[in-house]
Amino acid sequence: MNAPVLRIRALRCEYPGEAGPVHALRHVDLDVARSSFLAIMGPSGSGKTTLLHCAAGLQNPTSGSIELDGQDLRGLDQTQLARLRRRRVGFVFQSFNLLPALSAVDNVELPLRLDSRTTEPARTTALLTRVGLGNRGSHRPHQLSGGQKQRVAVARALITDPDIVFADEPTGALDIRSAREVLRLMRELADHGQTIIMVTHDPVAASYSDAVLFLADGRIVDRLPRPTAQQVAGRMAVLVESAESAVNQ
Ligand SMILES: Nc1ncnc2c1ncn2[C@@H]1O[C@H](COP(=O)(O)OP(=O)(O)OP(=O)(O)O)[C@@H](O)[C@H]1O
């Protein structure tokens, strides 16, 4: 593999808990290739969100290293981490997180404005066209369907030309048809060179990725390249069952 765009080594993350520390990530090593679409799955509480947040510079791990395109996040102070989040990564959330008072165009341009950078109307229009909403630029979120809102959110994530787009349950709030549209879009983006890391509970969503990483109890326990939804569902059933029997012991 060429130099990975994301390189994680010996990552551990603990939270304080009443009965001692909660080990959310125990020892995670991970290389993510540029232009790849990676899905992260695992039972509830297995550490998916923690891994996504650490990798995106939203949260400091307890120990271990994270390199984004060769830059070690460990040495960065909060201001530098905020700049890295604004410029080098994009986010897509289950709940869209669009500002209701702003048009689609203004929502897409928001990351540039927050970073005091100039906007280029032609680029915004091109991005909205790329996500299939070229004629919806003046619409506000309440005038858009769930799938359209999420496609605006994808365009917003792309406006800074990020190294990686992190998507946390991007189809969790969508009906099946809208979810498929968003997933097809993400697949197309990855085919055109965009690196995407997506946390999902949905085996069908995971089947759009190049590979699925399975977490259990804070560790990577399996990896499935070129996944089918059936294969993913089968592996998840085994992991959920063993997580449940561990809790009941
Ligand atoms: N802020 C926190 N304080 C204490 N414990 C936390 C905190 N955030 C997460 N945890 C714990 O860390 C572990 C991993 O949580 P995380 O949210 O990363 O899992 P997840 O796989 O994303 O779960 P889900 O699928 O339910 O969203 C869980 O045991 C969780 O209870």
The ligand as an SDF file (V2000), in Angstrom:
LIG
                    3D

 31 33  0  0  0  0  0  0  0  0999 V2000
  -17.7780   10.1180   27.8850 N   0  0  0  0  0  0  0  0  0  0  0  0
  -17.7340    8.8600   28.3380 C   0  0  0  0  0  0  0  0  0  0  0  0
  -17.5730    8.5920   29.6590 N   0  0  0  0  0  0  0  0  0  0  0  0
  -17.5110    7.3260   30.1270 C   0  0  0  0  0  0  0  0  0  0  0  0
  -17.5920    6.2450   29.3270 N   0  0  0  0  0  0  0  0  0  0  0  0
  -17.7710    6.4500   28.0040 C   0  0  0  0  0  0  0  0  0  0  0  0
  -17.8600    7.7630   27.4400 C   0  0  0  0  0  0  0  0  0  0  0  0
  -18.0390    7.6490   26.0920 N   0  0  0  0  0  0  0  0  0  0  0  0
  -18.0590    6.3390   25.8310 C   0  0  0  0  0  0  0  0  0  0  0  0
  -17.9010    5.6070   26.9670 N   0  0  0  0  0  0  0  0  0  0  0  0
  -17.8390    4.1380   27.0760 C   0  0  0  0  0  0  0  0  0  0  0  0
  -16.7860    3.7000   26.2260 O   0  0  0  0  0  0  0  0  0  0  0  0
  -17.1680    2.4860   25.5540 C   0  0  0  0  0  0  0  0  0  0  0  0
  -17.1010    2.6930   24.0460 C   0  0  0  0  0  0  0  0  0  0  0  0
  -18.0840    3.6730   23.6910 O   0  0  0  0  0  0  0  0  0  0  0  0
  -18.3550    4.1230   22.1820 P   0  0  0  0  0  0  0  0  0  0  0  0
  -19.4080    5.1740   22.2200 O   0  0  0  0  0  0  0  0  0  0  0  0
  -17.0660    4.4360   21.5250 O   0  0  0  0  0  0  0  0  0  0  0  0
  -18.9480    2.7670   21.5580 O   0  0  0  0  0  0  0  0  0  0  0  0
  -19.7720    2.5400   20.2120 P   0  0  0  0  0  0  0  0  0  0  0  0
  -19.2760    1.2440   19.6450 O   0  0  0  0  0  0  0  0  0  0  0  0
  -19.7130    3.7380   19.3610 O   0  0  0  0  0  0  0  0  0  0  0  0
  -21.2510    2.3330   20.7920 O   0  0  0  0  0  0  0  0  0  0  0  0
  -22.7020    2.5730   20.0920 P   0  0  0  0  0  0  0  0  0  0  0  0
  -22.7850    1.6250   18.9320 O   0  0  0  0  0  0  0  0  0  0  0  0
  -23.6640    2.1860   21.1880 O   0  0  0  0  0  0  0  0  0  0  0  0
  -22.7910    4.0160   19.7080 O   0  0  0  0  0  0  0  0  0  0  0  0
  -18.5550    2.1180   26.0840 C   0  0  0  0  0  0  0  0  0  0  0  0
  -18.3910    1.2160   27.1670 O   0  0  0  0  0  0  0  0  0  0  0  0
  -19.1040    3.4520   26.5760 C   0  0  0  0  0  0  0  0  0  0  0  0
  -20.0310    3.2610   27.6170 O   0  0  0  0  0  0  0  0  0  0  0  0
  1  2  1  0
  2  3  1  0
  2  7  2  0
  3  4  2  0
  4  5  1  0
  5  6  2  0
  6  7  1  0
  6 10  1  0
  7  8  1  0
  8  9  2  0
  9 10  1  0
 10 11  1  0
 11 12  1  0
 11 30  1  0
 12 13  1  0
 13 14  1  0
 13 28  1  0
 14 15  1  0
 15 16  1  0
 16 17  2  0
 16 18  1  0
 16 19  1  0
 19 20  1  0
 20 21  2  0
 20 22  1  0
 20 23  1  0
 23 24  1  0
 24 25  2  0
 24 26  1  0
 24 27  1  0
 28 29  1  0
 28 30  1  0
 30 31  1  0
M  END
$$$$
